[in-house]
Amino acid sequence: MAVRAIVYERNGDPASVLRTVTFPPEPLSRKSIRVKVLLSLVNPSDLHVVHGSYAIQPDPREVDVNGKRKTVYLPGNEGLGEIAEVGPDVESLKSGDWVVFSKSQSGTWSSGQVLEEDDVIKIDEGSGISAVTAATLTVNPATAYKMLTSFVDLKPGDWIAQNAANSSAGQAVIQLASARGIHTINLIRKKDDFAKTERLLKDLGADVVLTYDDVADDERAREVVGDKEVRLLLDCVGGQGTKDTLRLASKGSHLVVYGSMAQEDLRLPPFLLIFKDIHVRGFWRTGWFNSSTLEERSKFLDELVQVMVNSKFKEPVHEIVKIEGTLSDEEATGKVQEIFERVNKGTGGTKIILEVETPRGF
C-alpha cells in the first residue's frame, strides 16, 4: 500500500516549501516494523526544523515519485502510531499495538513509516489514555514532567514559577504540578483576552496567573511572592521574559531554560545570581531521549501515562486536520500549504494535529 508524506527538498517557510508526495512502501527487514501513523503533531520545533534553524534535521530519504527518484526530508517528530506489520524477529511488538515515536525526526507527518523495533515505545491502550493525549505525550507533557522531577526535589506545598504559561508545555506543567500538590505562579503576556486565559489556566490547576507587567520591578515581584519560597523557575521565552521571571526567585532557586520564544539572549542580572545563588540549567527533551536507553524512556513514559490518567489530564485545545486519501498529491499539497499559512499567522493556542490518510487509487 502506497505511503503519503509531507516533505521538503530545501529549508524555508513551511507554507512555501512543504509538499505532499506519494511513493511505494519500503520492504520490512527481519527486525523492522511497519507503523500506520494515526495522528501527528505540529509543534514549534517542527517549524524550526523546516526553516533550517533547529539543532537537527531529518535524514535525507530517496523515494520514487511517479517513476523519478527524489531526495526529500520527512519532518514530524511526535504522534501516535499503530503497528500494521512486524518483521519475523520482532519480539516486543505485534500488529494493533499503539506506539509513540522514540527516534528523533521519525517523519510522523505521513500515513506510515518503516522503522526499527527500538524506534518506538509501546503505549498501553488499556490504560485509559485517549488517542489525542497519547499523540501529544512525548514532547510537552514529557518535557514538563522531566523538568518537575529532575532538578529540584519538589514536595507537596512547594512553589514554582514559569513564563509562557499558556503554551502547551506551560499548560502541561500546571496540570502535572497540580497533580503532585505543587503550586504554580504563571506569567503570560498582557492581552485583551487575559481574563479568558486566566480562567483556562486556573481550571487546569494554576494558583496564580499574572502578566509580565505585574512583576516588572522588584517591589511588585516581592508583593507577589510574599513569604512563598519559589524553588524552581521554568523559562522558555528568553530575553526580558527571563529577567521578569527571575524576579520571583528565592535564594538557591533553580532556573531551567528549555526554549527561546523571544529568540533573544538570556538576561541574567549578575547580582541576582551572586546574592541569591541562582542555579541555571538547560533542558532539551530530544537530547535527553537520545542519551537515555530505551528501557529508561519506556519506564519514564509508563509512569507519565499513569500520572496523566490518574489526574484526569486534559487534552490540549486542538484541531485535527485530515489530509484525505482521495486527494491527489497536488490537491493535498494545496491543503497542506493552507494549513501552514494558518499556522504562520497563529492558531490562538489551538494545537494542530495532522491525520494523513493512506492514499487511495495509487
C-alpha positions in Angstrom: 0.0 0.0 0.0 1.4 3.4 -1.0 2.7 5.9 1.5 1.8 9.6 1.5 4.1 12.0 3.3 4.5 15.8 3.7 8.1 16.5 2.7 10.5 19.3 1.8 13.5 19.4 -0.5 15.0 22.6 0.8 14.7 24.6 4.0 12.4 27.6 4.1 8.9 28.9 5.1 6.8 25.7 5.7 3.9 27.3 3.8 6.1 27.5 0.7 8.5 24.6 0.8 6.3 21.7 2.1 4.6 19.5 -0.5 2.8 16.1 -0.5 4.2 13.1 -2.3 3.1 9.5 -2.7 5.6 6.7 -3.0 5.8 2.9 -2.8 6.2 1.3 0.7 9.6 0.2 2.0 10.1 -3.6 2.5 10.4 -4.9 6.0 13.6 -6.3 7.4 13.6 -9.0 10.0 13.8 -6.5 12.9 11.8 -3.7 11.4 8.1 -2.7 11.9 5.5 -1.0 9.7 3.7 1.7 11.5 0.5 3.4 10.5 0.6 7.0 11.7 -2.8 7.7 13.3 -2.2 11.3 14.4 0.9 13.6 14.2 1.6 16.9 15.9 2.7 20.2 14.5 5.0 21.7 17.2 7.0 24.9 17.1 10.2 22.9 16.9 8.9 21.2 13.7 8.6 24.6 12.1 12.2 25.4 13.1 13.3 22.1 11.5 11.7 23.0 8.2 13.1 26.6 8.4 16.6 25.0 9.0 17.1 26.8 12.3 16.8 23.7 14.6 19.7 21.8 16.0 19.0 18.6 14.0 17.4 17.8 10.6 15.7 14.6 9.4 17.9 12.2 7.4 17.5 12.7 3.6 15.4 10.0 2.0 15.4 8.8 -1.5 11.9 8.0 -2.7 10.3 7.0 -6.0 7.7 9.7 -7.0 6.0 8.9 -10.3 9.0 6.9 -11.5 11.5 9.5 -10.6 14.0 9.2 -7.7 13.8 12.3 -5.4 15.8 13.2 -2.3 13.4 14.6 0.3 13.2 15.3 4.0 10.3 13.9 6.1 9.5 16.2 9.0 7.4 15.3 12.1 8.7 14.3 15.5 5.7 13.4 17.6 2.5 11.4 17.1 0.6 8.2 17.7 1.1 5.1 15.6 -0.4 1.7 15.3 1.7 -1.4 14.4 0.5 -2.6 11.0 3.1 -5.3 10.4 6.2 -6.7 12.1 9.3 -8.5 10.8 9.9 -12.1 11.8 12.5 -11.3 14.5 10.5 -8.6 16.3 9.6 -9.8 19.8 8.2 -6.8 21.8 5.5 -5.6 19.4 2.6 -7.0 17.5 0.0 -5.8 15.0 -2.5 -3.5 16.5 -0.3 -2.2 19.3 -0.3 1.6 19.9 3.1 3.2 19.9 4.7 6.6 20.2 7.9 7.6 18.5 11.2 7.4 20.4 13.5 8.2 17.5 14.1 11.8 16.8 12.7 13.1 13.4 10.8 9.9 12.7 8.8 11.5 9.8 5.5 11.4 11.5 3.8 13.8 9.0 3.0 10.8 6.9 0.5 8.0 6.5 3.1 5.4 7.7 6.7 4.6 8.2 9.0 1.6 8.3 11.1 1.9 11.5 13.3 -0.3 13.7 11.7 -2.0 16.7 13.7 0.3 19.1 12.5 3.4 17.4 9.1 3.3 19.1 7.7 2.8 22.6 4.5 0.8 23.2 1.6 2.6 24.9 -0.9 0.6 26.9 -4.2 1.3 25.1 -6.0 -0.2 28.1 -4.6 2.4 30.4 -7.4 4.7 29.5 -5.3 7.3 27.7 -7.1 8.9 24.8 -5.6 8.9 21.3 -5.1 12.7 21.3 -3.3 12.6 24.7 -1.1 9.7 23.6 -0.3 11.6 20.4 0.8 14.6 22.4 2.7 12.7 25.0 6.4 12.7 24.1 7.1 16.4 23.7 5.2 18.8 26.0 4.0 16.5 28.9 7.3 14.7 28.8 9.2 17.9 28.9 7.1 19.2 31.8 7.3 16.1 33.8 11.0 15.7 33.4 11.7 19.3 34.5 9.4 18.9 37.5 11.2 15.7 38.7 14.9 16.2 37.7 16.2 19.5 39.0 14.7 20.1 42.4 13.2 17.6 44.9 9.8 19.2 44.9 7.3 18.3 47.7 3.6 18.9 48.0 3.1 22.5 49.0 6.2 23.8 47.2 6.0 26.7 44.7 7.4 27.1 41.2 7.1 29.8 38.6 7.1 29.7 34.8 6.7 32.0 31.8 4.7 31.4 28.7 2.3 29.5 30.9 -0.5 29.4 28.3 1.8 27.4 25.9 1.2 23.7 25.5 4.2 23.0 27.7 3.1 25.5 30.2 -0.4 24.0 30.5 1.2 20.6 31.0 3.4 22.0 33.8 0.3 23.4 35.5 -1.6 20.1 35.4 1.3 17.8 36.4 2.4 20.1 39.2 -1.2 20.4 40.5 -1.5 16.6 40.5 1.5 16.5 42.9 0.2 19.3 45.1 2.8 21.8 43.8 1.7 25.4 43.5 2.4 27.5 40.4 2.9 31.2 39.6 2.2 31.6 35.9 3.3 34.5 33.7 1.6 35.4 30.4 1.6 38.3 28.0 -0.9 41.1 28.6 -3.7 40.7 26.0 -7.3 41.7 25.6 -8.4 38.1 26.4 -6.3 37.9 29.7 -9.4 37.1 31.8 -10.3 34.2 29.5 -6.8 32.8 29.6 -6.6 33.2 33.3 -9.8 31.2 33.7 -8.5 28.5 31.4 -5.2 28.1 33.3 -6.9 28.2 36.7 -9.3 25.5 35.5 -6.2 23.4 34.8 -4.9 24.0 38.4 -2.9 27.2 38.2 -2.7 29.0 41.6 -1.6 32.5 40.4 -1.8 33.9 36.9 -0.1 37.3 36.1 1.2 39.4 33.3 4.8 40.3 32.9 3.8 43.8 33.9 2.8 42.6 37.3 6.4 41.7 38.1 8.1 44.4 36.1 10.1 45.7 39.1 11.5 44.2 42.2 8.9 45.7 44.6 5.9 44.3 42.7 7.6 40.9 42.4 8.2 40.9 46.2 4.5 41.6 46.7 3.6 38.6 44.5 6.0 36.2 46.2 5.4 37.3 49.8 6.6 34.6 52.1 6.5 31.9 49.4 9.7 30.0 48.6 9.9 29.7 44.8 12.3 26.8 44.3 12.1 26.2 40.6 11.7 28.6 37.6 10.9 27.4 34.1 11.9 29.6 31.2 11.0 29.1 27.5 11.0 32.8 26.5 14.4 34.3 27.0 15.3 38.0 26.8 13.2 40.2 29.1 10.9 37.3 29.9 13.8 35.6 31.7 14.6 38.7 33.7 11.0 39.2 34.7 10.6 35.5 35.8 13.8 35.7 37.8 12.4 38.4 40.0 10.2 35.7 41.6 13.3 33.6 42.5 14.1 32.7 46.1 17.6 32.1 47.4 19.1 29.0 45.9 16.3 28.6 43.2 17.0 26.7 40.0 16.3 28.3 36.6 15.7 25.8 33.9 15.8 27.1 30.4 14.1 24.9 27.8 13.2 27.3 24.9 13.7 30.7 23.4 10.4 32.0 22.1 11.7 35.6 22.0 14.8 34.5 20.1 16.9 36.7 22.4 19.8 36.1 24.7 19.0 35.4 28.3 19.0 38.4 30.6 20.6 37.3 33.8 21.3 40.1 36.3 24.7 39.2 37.8 23.8 40.5 41.3 20.7 38.2 41.4 22.9 35.2 40.6 25.5 36.2 43.1 23.4 37.2 46.1 20.6 34.7 45.6 22.8 31.9 44.4 20.6 31.1 41.4 21.5 27.8 39.6 21.0 28.0 35.8 20.4 24.8 33.8 19.3 24.0 30.3 17.0 21.2 29.2 16.4 19.7 25.8 13.9 16.8 25.7 15.3 15.4 22.5 18.8 15.4 23.9 17.7 13.5 27.0 15.8 11.0 24.8 18.8 10.4 22.6 21.1 9.9 25.6 18.8 7.6 27.5 18.2 3.9 27.0 15.0 2.5 25.5 14.3 0.9 28.9 14.7 4.3 30.6 12.4 6.1 28.1 9.8 3.3 28.3 9.7 3.4 32.1 9.5 7.2 32.2 6.6 7.3 29.7 4.7 4.4 31.5 5.0 6.5 34.7 3.9 9.7 33.0 0.9 7.9 31.4 -0.3 6.7 34.8 0.1 10.2 36.3 -1.9 11.7 33.4 -4.7 9.1 33.6 -5.0 9.2 37.4 -5.0 13.1 37.4 -7.6 13.2 34.5 -5.1 15.2 32.4 -7.0 17.4 30.0 -6.2 17.2 26.3 -4.8 20.4 24.8 -7.1 22.6 22.8 -6.7 21.1 19.3 -7.9 20.7 15.8 -7.4 17.5 13.8 -6.8 18.3 10.1 -7.3 15.4 7.8 -5.4 15.0 4.6 -7.8 12.8 2.8 -6.6 9.7 0.9 -8.9 10.6 -2.0 -6.9 13.8 -2.8 -4.3 13.9 -5.5 -0.7 14.9 -4.4 -1.4 18.4 -5.9 -4.7 18.8 -4.1 -3.1 17.5 -0.8 -0.2 19.9 -1.3 -2.6 22.8 -1.6 -4.3 21.8 1.6 -1.0 21.5 3.4 0.0 25.0 2.3 -3.3 26.4 3.6 -2.7 24.7 6.9 0.8 26.2 7.4 -0.3 29.6 6.2 -2.7 29.5 9.2 0.0 28.3 11.5 2.2 31.1 10.4 -0.5 33.6 11.4 -1.0 31.9 14.7 -3.7 29.5 15.8 -4.7 31.2 19.1 -3.3 28.4 21.2 -5.0 25.6 19.3 -2.7 22.7 18.7 -2.8 21.5 15.0 -2.9 17.7 14.7 -2.5 16.1 11.3 -4.2 12.9 10.1 -2.6 11.9 6.9 -4.6 9.1 5.3 -3.2 6.3 3.2 -3.7 7.4 -0.4 -6.3 5.6 -2.4 -6.1 4.6 -6.0 -2.3 4.8 -6.3 
